Amino acid sequence: MLRSQQVTVLDDDTLEPIPNVAVYNPERTKISITDFDGNFDFSTFLNEDRIILKHLSYELKKVTRLQIIKNDYKIFLQMKPERLDEVVMSVSKWEQQKKEVPNKIVSIDARTIALNAPQTSADLLQSSGKVFVQKSQLGGGSPMIRGFATNRLVLSVDGVRMNNAIFRGGNLQNVISIDPFTIRNTEIIFGPGSVIYGSDAIGGVMNFYTKQPILSQKGVTEISGNTNYRFSSANTENTVHAEVNIGQEKWASLTSFSYNDFQDLKMGSHGPESYLRNSFVKTVNGEDVLVPNEDPRKQVPTGYNQTNFMQKFLYRPNVNLDFNLGIHFSETSKYSRYDRLIRPSRDGQGLRSVAWFYGPQKWFMGNFQLKKKGKGKLYDGLKLTAAYQHFEESRYNRDFQDVILNATEENVDALNLNLDLENKKMGKFKLYYGGEFIYNTVGSKGSDTQIVTMDKTEAASRYPDGATWKSLAGYLNGEYKAKPNFIVMSGLRYSHVWIDALFDDTFYAFPFENADLSTGALTGSLGFSWFPKQDFQITFNGSTGFRAPNVDDIGKIFDSEPGSVVVPNPDLESEYAYNLELGIQKNFKDKLVLKGATFYTYLVDALVRRDFTFNGNSQIEYGGELSNVQAIQNAAKAYVYGFEFGLDAYLTDQWSLSSNLTITEGIEEEEDGTDSPARHAPPTFGDFHVRWKTEKISTDFFLNYNGEVSNDELALSERSKDYIYAKDENGDPFSPSWYTLNFRSQYTIANNLNATVSLENITNQRYRTYSSGIVAPGSNLILGIGYVF
């Protein structure tokens, strides 16, 4: 076949070839089918012919022969918004059809990311309408899934977990280290995922799969790439991004760079007056003074900048063997923790802190992966992954008119080794199995700096310096197709965790010298996916999850919270979760898809902060304040339950509707045996979208909604943070309900040029999402332009 007579049909997102695409003219007198490599012969089509391409999982495409030639004999198809035969990877680390998986999984592809234009990966998760995100400051975003958050969720990039030995129960900002421009797909598992991902996977797993280098299909070197620019008005964002792919027949390189600059965030006009930033502390001629804010809607200071870099290499000597090397680096500037800067002083006459900021947050990952396909004695597919990560974070704070700047600086070196195997040789039974080894070392330093003389002295560290956290695990996961319409999945995993930490008594007389923990956990899952009819699906899944104590739980040294101080506790055990979920999905002739799920999770031996004693004292003076002594303890039970609803309606080829609603209730046992609302159970939240799409224009008009959290429904730990909440008629803190109206659009100016225009929070609402320190953006105009070469 001559090259000029062959056309390749590719996925617009992944650039992978698409087999079994029907190609025909309107009269159906000329018909062709793409082969395994996505190719078809179009020599029978004339220049004036209209060519139609149709596939069950992709949007219908109409092109002419001349357009195909002009586009270098390539046609790109876009995946349908809802497809039951979608392929996912998160549950077994191997490709599986989504319809065969009993877990609820949400996928966010690169096209959706491009239209949503998220500033960070935290905003990307929130834009899905299915994940709630808390923010203490602009440089942050802490996801909540099914009533769990932070160190009870697993965060992974290209199959390597980012969770490390100092992931804390407080809010985490690590997700912002992932550049949304580099993401080709995000998969979110709802519910425990400990069989595959081990410790921490109690509430869910967030998998970010980044873009891969693209090999040349022509036998010559091909260079391609794209550049992007984005501006948003609410925080005067300026973002630039560029990436270049160099591809040859057997090897390819992908280089990506992004830079974000965010100024102070401006809140909306209509909402609680207490959210306004009427004044802030400023140091003038060496003296701390309280000054009025010229624009109370501007949250001073919240701006920061961030740099992201990614380099990937792919070498494919043959179709069955891949060698991949990925390098990721992310670094922020220092950024203020806004919720600490708005705390009132102890006398209520001013503000408590002059400065409270995180130092640069840095993340480096080097990830090498060998992937082999083919019939082996013990496997049909093999992945060997070796990854090294380095994390850096720091905290700086100084109280009003205090001359001492307190600082703690932490770093973690993490080594991950994973072996994952797939075996399909057993008829109706597929087996996935493997092992994992993780090794973390923690570095931690403390210092006090006299801001006048700049003399720096050593102080207590946040964690025991040199502490280690290790984990060794093995797992089995099986899939059995009992009938064509009934698939059973089950798995087991055993994990063992060791912690070794030595406490320095230079600054505090600890009643112990070291923490030496060795604990194991067996987790399992059993579920099914059943299609009573072709258009009706029922899923059920029962699973367990666990979280082993980490260095943050056992060894946190004097971490201050308002009115309390947290001290180390070396006597901890793993917490354990039991989960049940039931899901249904009904497809009405590909015009309307209804989805629903209900879940219940019971957590025992929960690691929670409770009153404690230090050297026999229940209160000690810390930071100039008499504070209650607390520590992390296995001291509670908790349960979370809820309902999730979804709707997708396809009115015409251009018009569609979608909606999501999540209702979550969480209860946590208190020290006196009573029950109180769980801290990380979000309010009822949802969205409603009206979309219109043509070949050149995509538009989305949508509503976001959050329900009220009354004072009675607030967790006890949240009620003490009254400065971030509105006041009800009794003067008690609560989180009001809110909504926003929003519009976004993307226009393809030419084949290689597109523009995005979005307007968020059109009615300029002033609102603060539940548990967040920072107030959300007011009306926000977002402009973007992208060029592909």
Buried (B, 14 or more C-beta within 10 A) or exposed (E): EEEEEBBBBBBBBBBEBBBEBBBBBEEEEBEBEBBEEBBBBBEEBEEEBEBBBBBEBBBEBEBBBEEBEEEEBEBBBBBBBBBBEBBBBBBBBBEBBBBBBBBBBBBBBBBBBBBBBBBBBBBBBBBBBBBBBBBBBBBBBBBBBBBBBBBBBBBBBBBBBBBBBBBBBBBBBBBBBBBBBBBBBBBBBBBBBBBBBBBBBBBBBBBBBBBBBBBBBEEEEBEBBBBBBBEBBBBBBBBBBBBBBBBBBEBBBBBBBBBBBBBBBBBBEEBBEBBBBEBBBEEEEEEBBBEEBEEBBBBBBBBBBBBBBBBBBBBBEEEEBBBBBBBBBBBBBBBBBBBBBBBEBEEEEBBBBBBBBBBBBBBBBBBBBBBBBEEEEEBBBBBBBBBBBBBBBBBBBBBBEBBBBBBBBBBBBBBBBBBBBBBBEEEEBBBBBBBBEBBBBBBBBBBBBEBEEEEEEEBBBBBBBEBBBBBBBBBBBBBBBEEEBBBBBBBBBBBBBBBBBEBBEEEBEBBEEBBEBEBBBEBBBBBBBBBEEEBBBBBBBBBBBBBBBBBBBBBBBBBBBEEBBBBBBBEBEBBBBBBBBBBEBBBEEEEBBBBBBBBBBBBBBBBBBBBBBBEEEEBBEBEEBEBBBBBBBBBBBBBBBBBBBBBBBBEEEEEBBBBBBBBBBBBBBBEEEEEBBBBBBBBBBBBBBBBBBEEEEBBBBBBBBBBBBBBEBBBEBBBBBBBBBBBBEEEBBBBBEBBBBBBBBBBBEEEEEBEBBBBBBEEBBBBBBBBBBBBBBBBBEBBBBBBEE
